[in-house]
Amino acid sequence: MAKVPRNFRLLEELEKGEKGIGDGSCSYGLEDGDDILMSNWNGTIIGPGHTVHENRIYSLKITCGDNYPDVRPDVQFISRVNLPFVNQENGKVDPNKLHVLLNWSRNLSIENVLVEIRKEMGSFNNRKLQQPQEGSTF
């Protein structure tokens, strides 16, 4: 099977992200519509129900380097959150602690990362973790 070039792949993701994912609990798009390299993205996750994250809106920054999708994106929370895979100093997601980033393959996408993070927010170990004040940022 032919390898889809980076920009075609990112254009595909942009189109999908702007429509919203599934029930709209995760979305993403370019930070700057004029970014022809499509490197810098914003992501949004609405916290899962029946958890300490319920009704909270989390903002993230996603950076797709020159070798994306062969190399995983860098992900960083802008909204302050307490999760075991998020550095509490700067909001960066530790790729060694989040399954989707640790086992990255070019078949995965920004959508997969956001959905996995939201799923982790609702997991048994994370659903009741005490959280910083709503609206605070890194």
Sequence and secondary structure as in RCSB ss.txt:
>XXXX:A:sequence
MAKVPRNFRLLEELEKGEKGIGDGSCSYGLEDGDDILMSNWNGTIIGPGHTVHENRIYSLKITCGDNYPDVRPDV
QFISRVNLPFVNQENGKVDPNKLHVLLNWSRNLSIENVLVEIRKEMGSFNNRKLQQPQEGSTF
>XXXX:A:secstr
     HHHHHHHHHHHHHH BTTTTEEEEESSTT TT  EEEEEEE  TTSTTTT EEEEEEE  TTTTTS  EE
EESB    TTB TTT BB TTTSHHHHT  TT  HHHHHHHHHHHHTSTTTTT     TT B 
